[in-house]
Amino acid sequence: MSAASNAPSSAIPRACVIGWPVAHSRSPLIHGFWLRAYGIEGAYDRQAVEPGALETFLRAMPERGYVGANATVPHKEALLALAAEASEAARAIGAANTLWFENGRPHVTNTDAYGFMTHLARTAPGWDARDAPALVLGAGGAARAIVYGLLEAGVEEVRLVNRTLARAEALARDFGPRVRVHTWAERERALAGCTLLVNTTTLGMTGAPPLEIALDALAPEAVVADIVYVPLETPLLAAARRAGHRPVDGLGMLLHQAVPGFERWFGVRPEVTEALRARVVADIEAGESRGAGESDGAEA
Ligand SMILES: NC(=O)c1ccc[n+]([C@@H]2O[C@H](COP(=O)([O-])OP(=O)(O)OC[C@H]3O[C@@H](n4cnc5c(N)ncnc54)[C@H](OP(=O)(O)O)[C@@H]3O)[C@@H](O)[C@H]2O)c1
């Protein structure tokens, strides 16, 4: 992968996160950390772009020195629709979170599945996608990325559980017969035989209702992942740890999803280090003491 090269040659490469609202995005913190760590002359800022104004903003980006961007709520679907080229991941997930320009044309991908699967592989080495079914709770935008990542990794059966059954059924239709829908009431029974549980709902997030699910039917060696990362250890992850399951937190996904964009824009593949993690943890803890909840979700 090479750095995007359509910025005016005199200007430093700039990227940004586009959202509405965008003030609470942690992407500037992550990319700013890497720019300093690698001594790169570049910039990453926030751009509040109203729904409906994305196309105009995109068109003006190259001449403003932008080599690319992250997109967050509510722009991820619209960005995919406006792109000249989209990766297979973005098309399958139905949303894009990473943009770069090639010869002035907007190219997009979705790095959420990459972020989740990379963090899972690092945190739970030995977990093998082919071993057993995985259960995914939720059928929103993040669930689409997780289901895509799991299927790509070779999971034979994804059990999908969502409060609104029709939304899970729609997701299953898009992803094919390896995704099997169970009702919300069946969620605990559906855990039997699974070696991975992933919460992609907002339940358990600071300020949201708790996620109610007993883990008794889950195999002892199973991995429990929560993509909610405020609090860092959600009640689900705490219960999993107490029961001897391997917990996988949501922060690692957030950090790893940022890697491919940074490499595209600034030409260096950055490392997700303990120092970066500590910096973002400090920010989350400071936000929690102010009473702030999770940031802007799917890319944050
Ligand atoms: N770690 C990361 O990098 C990362 C990345 C992406 C997202 N996230 C987090 O993942 C979460 C979901 O994001 P999203 O973009 O997928 O949101 P979304 O599209 O709004 O989906 C929300 C999901 O939560 C479910 N839900 C909400 N309230 C519920 C309740 N009271 N009972 C049961 N289910 C409920 C919804 O079910 P219904 O369909 O029934 O409404 C839906 O499945 C957010 O907390 C977000 O911050 C983290």
The ligand as an SDF file (V2000), in Angstrom:
LIG
                    3D

 48 52  0  0  0  0  0  0  0  0999 V2000
  -15.1030   -0.8700   19.2270 N   0  0  0  0  0  0  0  0  0  0  0  0
  -15.3180   -0.3130   18.0650 C   0  0  0  0  0  0  0  0  0  0  0  0
  -14.4200    0.0150   17.2900 O   0  0  0  0  0  0  0  0  0  0  0  0
  -16.7360   -0.1250   17.6370 C   0  0  0  0  0  0  0  0  0  0  0  0
  -17.0350   -0.0520   16.2800 C   0  0  0  0  0  0  0  0  0  0  0  0
  -18.3530    0.0840   15.8960 C   0  0  0  0  0  0  0  0  0  0  0  0
  -19.3550    0.1920   16.8650 C   0  0  0  0  0  0  0  0  0  0  0  0
  -19.0230    0.1260   18.1740 N   0  0  0  0  0  0  0  0  0  0  0  0
  -20.0910    0.1640   19.1810 C   0  0  0  0  0  0  0  0  0  0  0  0
  -21.0300   -0.8450   18.8620 O   0  0  0  0  0  0  0  0  0  0  0  0
  -22.3330   -0.4650   19.2850 C   0  0  0  0  0  0  0  0  0  0  0  0
  -23.3370   -0.6280   18.1290 C   0  0  0  0  0  0  0  0  0  0  0  0
  -23.0070    0.2600   17.0820 O   0  0  0  0  0  0  0  0  0  0  0  0
  -23.8620    0.2680   15.7150 P   0  0  0  0  0  0  0  0  0  0  0  0
  -23.2340    1.2760   14.8490 O   0  0  0  0  0  0  0  0  0  0  0  0
  -24.0630   -1.1160   15.2150 O   0  0  0  0  0  0  0  0  0  0  0  0
  -25.2570    0.8210   16.2470 O   0  0  0  0  0  0  0  0  0  0  0  0
  -26.7140    0.6020   15.5900 P   0  0  0  0  0  0  0  0  0  0  0  0
  -26.6000    0.3880   14.1240 O   0  0  0  0  0  0  0  0  0  0  0  0
  -27.5470    1.7090   16.1190 O   0  0  0  0  0  0  0  0  0  0  0  0
  -27.2290   -0.7930   16.2400 O   0  0  0  0  0  0  0  0  0  0  0  0
  -27.5330   -0.8520   17.6100 C   0  0  0  0  0  0  0  0  0  0  0  0
  -27.8060   -2.2940   18.0040 C   0  0  0  0  0  0  0  0  0  0  0  0
  -28.0640   -2.3260   19.4280 O   0  0  0  0  0  0  0  0  0  0  0  0
  -29.3450   -2.9440   19.6370 C   0  0  0  0  0  0  0  0  0  0  0  0
  -30.0120   -2.3640   20.8130 N   0  0  0  0  0  0  0  0  0  0  0  0
  -30.0920   -1.0550   21.1450 C   0  0  0  0  0  0  0  0  0  0  0  0
  -30.8080   -0.9130   22.2790 N   0  0  0  0  0  0  0  0  0  0  0  0
  -31.1960   -2.1610   22.6540 C   0  0  0  0  0  0  0  0  0  0  0  0
  -31.9580   -2.6710   23.7350 C   0  0  0  0  0  0  0  0  0  0  0  0
  -32.4710   -1.8650   24.6850 N   0  0  0  0  0  0  0  0  0  0  0  0
  -32.1560   -4.0180   23.8180 N   0  0  0  0  0  0  0  0  0  0  0  0
  -31.6210   -4.8480   22.8790 C   0  0  0  0  0  0  0  0  0  0  0  0
  -30.8980   -4.4160   21.8290 N   0  0  0  0  0  0  0  0  0  0  0  0
  -30.6910   -3.0860   21.7140 C   0  0  0  0  0  0  0  0  0  0  0  0
  -30.1210   -2.6650   18.3820 C   0  0  0  0  0  0  0  0  0  0  0  0
  -31.1950   -3.5690   18.2800 O   0  0  0  0  0  0  0  0  0  0  0  0
  -32.5110   -3.1960   17.3970 P   0  0  0  0  0  0  0  0  0  0  0  0
  -32.1640   -3.5440   15.9810 O   0  0  0  0  0  0  0  0  0  0  0  0
  -33.5640   -4.0490   17.9820 O   0  0  0  0  0  0  0  0  0  0  0  0
  -32.7640   -1.7240   17.5960 O   0  0  0  0  0  0  0  0  0  0  0  0
  -29.0350   -2.8990   17.3260 C   0  0  0  0  0  0  0  0  0  0  0  0
  -28.8170   -4.2800   17.1150 O   0  0  0  0  0  0  0  0  0  0  0  0
  -22.1950    0.9700   19.8060 C   0  0  0  0  0  0  0  0  0  0  0  0
  -22.0380    0.9230   21.2100 O   0  0  0  0  0  0  0  0  0  0  0  0
  -20.9070    1.4420   19.1500 C   0  0  0  0  0  0  0  0  0  0  0  0
  -20.2850    2.4820   19.8480 O   0  0  0  0  0  0  0  0  0  0  0  0
  -17.7470   -0.0370   18.5760 C   0  0  0  0  0  0  0  0  0  0  0  0
  1  2  1  0
  2  3  2  0
  2  4  1  0
  4  5  1  0
  4 48  2  0
  5  6  2  0
  6  7  1  0
  7  8  2  0
  8  9  1  0
  8 48  1  0
  9 10  1  0
  9 46  1  0
 10 11  1  0
 11 12  1  0
 11 44  1  0
 12 13  1  0
 13 14  1  0
 14 15  2  0
 14 16  1  0
 14 17  1  0
 17 18  1  0
 18 19  2  0
 18 20  1  0
 18 21  1  0
 21 22  1  0
 22 23  1  0
 23 24  1  0
 23 42  1  0
 24 25  1  0
 25 26  1  0
 25 36  1  0
 26 27  1  0
 26 35  1  0
 27 28  2  0
 28 29  1  0
 29 30  1  0
 29 35  2  0
 30 31  1  0
 30 32  2  0
 32 33  1  0
 33 34  2  0
 34 35  1  0
 36 37  1  0
 36 42  1  0
 37 38  1  0
 38 39  2  0
 38 40  1  0
 38 41  1  0
 42 43  1  0
 44 45  1  0
 44 46  1  0
 46 47  1  0
M  CHG  2   8   1  16  -1
M  END
$$$$
